[in-house]
Structure formats: structure tokens, C-alpha cells
């Protein structure tokens, strides 16, 4: 990190944000200042060395680099463009990094708005699970100026073991959005395999274990398949249907903008809709399998 950038701000201390901020506070050669509406999260992080900021504006005023870990593009837009948002206090040569999942066109528009004030903007959405965030082994795909990326990379490495530069602003989000789209579509295929295999008389666990030895083996099969769909374990509030629907909506918007008929993604959207209507919106998104095979026995059935 540049010697001139010694204060790091962090906005958003949710499921992923709190452990990422904790790694920064413990490992970064910088003062870390955090803000969130949750006083409890700020108190926990204070024990690890993060200072508490009274407002978003104070983060923007004090920090040389600001990380945002927020639930949606709408909230990112409010934090940036609000009356006392980051744009209102932005200063030349500051760096803003979005770690959440946001629409590609929003990222590119915000980059332009920040650039008018001489501020650099990176989109660096993180992937993998909360346990990876706690362990500091997340994966992040980064879009933006290559030189600024290299400057910020040491900070990203405090919570991400795998970091890939993907191109200009928005390219990080393209990777994240399409990663999740493919994952969700894989979940539909796995749910269908479970339903068909069960109805045909095969033990689902044996089926999935056998499939994992074949050409359809995947991270989705071994994680979402064997750890969630097979045992009928759909915890709340882990990566829920409602939250996943937001990410899928961004993928469908991108498909429309690029003129692609994303039939598979639209199919997932229908299964998400049915799950919400069935009252399962707060459960892990793999609960869509219930709509195909019914509410069988299991830990969370």
C-alpha cells in the first residue's frame, strides 16, 4: 500500500463484512476505521483494533481507501450518492472499493461519477462462504485500473487467498454475477437429479456420491448437493433464496443488456419465485429442491 494511504475505511459489517474487516484490522499496516448500523458488530471489531466511525461521511472524510461490503446495488448507490454519502466528501486520489455484488452498469456509472472528483473506483466482489471469510480464504475478482488494483492488492490479501484481476471497472462483477448464475443453474440440475433418482428407487446419497466420480463432478455437487440437497438441510438465514434472487436478477439484467436469451437463468428465477411463495424465502437457496421433490424428512425439512 502507498505510504500516503494509511487510513482504511470499511462500511458494512454483515455476514461477510465483519470477518473481512477483522482481518484488515489485524493484518493491515494501516489504521482501520469501520461503520455499520450494528453497534454490536462495531464493539466486537473494536476489540480487534478497528476504530469506530460515527457516520459514512466521516469514513469518506478520514479514509484514504474505503471498502464497502453492502447487501445490494441499491444500498451501495445510497451510501455513495446520499446527501451525506461518499461522493459528497470524496477527495482527489482517494480509492473506493465495492466488495459486494452490484449491477455492472451501476459500477461503471459510479466509477465515472467518482472520476469527476479524481477518485479511483474498483469493483472487487468476494466469493466463497462465510467460513472462508472467517478463515481469510475468500476469492475476489477485481475490475478497474490495473495500477490501483496493484496498490490495493495487499489489503485484499488480508482476507482473500485468491485474487484475480479481470479488466476494467465492472469486470469483477461480471465474474461474480455469472459465477452465481452458473451455481444456481447447477443447483436446479442437481435438484432434478435428486427428484428423478429418488422416484426411480435409488438412494440419493449413493446417487450423488456416484455422480461425483463421473464427468459431472463439481464443487456444486459436492457442496450444495451432498451437504444440502441430499440431507435436506436448508438453514436460515444462510445465502437465502431472497438474497440469491437479487444476484440472479443482476444476471438477467446483464443478459437483457447484452441481448442473450438466458433460458437457464430464467428457469432458476421461476424456482426461486415458487420457493418464496411456499414460505421458504429465508432458507438457503438450495431449498428450491423442495418444490421438485416435496418436503421430505430431514434436519430442516
Residue pairs with C-beta under 8 A, 6 or more apart in sequence:
1 28
1 29
1 30
1 65
1 151
1 152
1 154
1 155
2 151
4 64
4 93
5 30
5 64
5 65
5 95
5 151
6 30
6 31
6 64
7 30
7 31
7 33
7 62
7 63
7 64
7 65
8 24
8 28
8 30
8 31
8 32
8 33
8 63
8 64
8 65
8 66
8 67
8 155
9 32
9 33
9 34
9 35
9 53
9 59
9 60
9 62
9 63
9 65
9 66
9 67
10 17
10 20
10 21
10 24
10 32
10 33
10 34
10 35
10 50
10 59
10 66
10 67
10 69
11 34
11 35
11 36
11 56
11 59
11 66
11 67
11 68
11 69
11 70
11 79
12 36
12 68
12 69
12 70
12 71
12 100
13 21
13 34
13 36
13 38
13 41
13 42
13 45
13 69
14 36
14 41
14 69
14 70
14 71
15 130
15 133
16 69
16 99
16 126
16 130
16 133
16 138
17 36
17 69
17 70
17 99
18 41
18 44
18 45
19 130
19 133
19 134
19 136
19 159
20 67
20 69
20 99
20 126
20 133
20 138
20 159
21 32
21 34
21 45
21 50
21 67
21 69
22 45
22 48
22 50
23 136
23 158
23 159
24 30
24 32
24 50
24 67
24 155
24 158
24 159
25 32
25 34
25 45
25 48
25 49
25 50
26 48
26 49
26 158
27 158
28 154
28 155
28 158
30 155
31 51
32 49
32 50
32 51
33 50
33 51
33 52
33 53
33 58
33 59
33 62
33 63
34 42
34 45
34 50
34 51
34 52
34 53
35 42
35 52
35 53
35 54
35 55
35 56
35 58
35 59
36 42
42 50
42 52
45 52
46 52
53 59
53 62
55 84
56 79
56 82
56 84
56 85
56 86
57 84
57 85
57 86
57 88
57 89
59 66
59 86
60 66
60 85
60 86
60 88
60 89
60 90
60 94
61 89
63 94
64 94
64 95
65 94
65 95
65 96
65 97
65 152
65 155
66 86
66 94
66 95
66 96
66 97
67 97
67 99
67 155
68 76
68 79
68 96
68 97
68 98
68 99
68 100
69 99
69 100
69 126
70 76
70 79
70 98
70 100
71 100
71 243
71 246
72 100
72 101
72 102
72 246
73 101
73 102
73 103
73 106
73 250
76 98
76 100
76 102
76 106
76 110
77 106
77 110
78 85
79 85
79 86
80 86
80 87
80 96
80 110
80 113
81 87
81 113
82 88
86 96
87 113
87 114
87 117
90 96
90 114
90 117
90 119
91 117
91 118
91 119
92 117
92 118
92 119
93 118
93 119
93 120
94 118
94 119
94 120
95 119
95 120
95 121
95 122
95 148
95 151
95 152
96 110
96 114
96 119
96 120
96 121
96 122
97 121
97 122
97 123
97 124
97 152
98 107
98 110
98 121
98 122
98 123
98 124
98 125
99 124
99 125
99 126
99 140
100 125
101 125
101 173
101 176
101 177
101 180
101 246
101 247
101 250
102 123
102 125
102 173
102 250
103 173
103 250
103 253
103 254
104 170
104 173
104 174
104 177
104 250
104 254
104 257
105 170
105 253
105 257
107 121
107 123
107 143
107 169
107 170
107 172
107 173
108 169
108 170
110 121
111 121
111 144
111 169
111 170
114 120
114 121
115 121
120 144
120 145
120 148
121 144
121 169
122 142
122 143
122 144
122 145
122 148
122 149
122 152
122 169
122 172
123 142
123 143
123 144
123 169
123 170
123 171
123 172
123 173
124 140
124 141
124 142
124 143
124 144
124 152
124 156
124 172
125 140
125 141
125 172
125 173
125 175
125 176
126 133
126 138
126 139
126 140
126 159
126 160
126 176
127 138
127 139
127 140
127 141
127 176
127 179
128 137
128 138
128 139
130 238
132 138
132 139
133 159
136 158
136 159
136 160
136 161
137 160
137 161
137 162
138 159
138 160
138 161
138 162
139 160
139 161
139 162
139 163
139 164
140 156
140 160
140 162
140 163
140 164
140 172
141 164
141 166
141 171
141 172
141 175
141 176
142 149
142 156
142 163
142 164
142 165
142 166
142 171
142 172
143 166
143 167
143 168
143 169
143 170
143 171
143 172
143 173
143 174
144 168
144 169
144 172
146 165
149 165
153 163
156 163
157 163
164 175
166 172
166 174
166 175
173 250
174 254
176 247
177 247
177 250
177 251
177 254
178 251
178 254
180 244
180 247
180 248
180 251
181 247
181 248
181 251
181 262
181 265
181 268
183 220
183 224
184 244
184 247
184 248
184 265
184 268
184 285
185 264
185 265
185 267
185 268
186 218
186 220
186 221
186 224
187 220
187 224
187 229
187 268
187 285
187 286
187 288
187 289
188 264
188 267
188 268
188 271
188 288
190 208
190 220
190 221
190 224
190 225
190 229
190 289
191 229
191 271
191 286
191 288
191 289
191 292
191 293
192 292
193 207
193 208
193 211
194 204
194 207
194 208
194 225
194 229
194 230
194 289
194 292
194 293
195 289
195 292
195 293
197 204
197 207
198 204
198 293
204 229
204 230
205 226
205 230
208 221
208 225
208 226
208 229
208 230
209 226
211 217
211 221
211 225
212 221
212 222
212 225
212 226
224 286
227 233
228 234
228 284
228 286
229 286
229 289
231 298
231 299
232 296
232 297
232 298
232 299
232 300
232 301
233 284
233 298
233 299
233 300
234 280
234 283
234 284
234 286
234 287
234 290
234 300
235 283
235 284
235 300
236 282
236 283
236 284
237 282
238 283
238 284
239 284
239 285
240 281
240 282
240 283
240 284
240 285
241 272
241 275
241 276
241 280
241 281
241 282
241 283
241 284
241 285
241 287
241 288
242 276
242 281
242 282
243 285
244 272
244 285
245 269
245 272
245 276
248 265
248 268
248 269
248 272
249 269
251 262
251 265
252 262
252 265
252 266
252 269
255 261
255 262
255 265
268 288
271 288
271 291
272 285
272 288
274 288
274 291
275 281
275 283
275 285
275 287
275 288
275 290
275 291
278 290
278 291
280 287
280 290
283 300
290 301
295 301
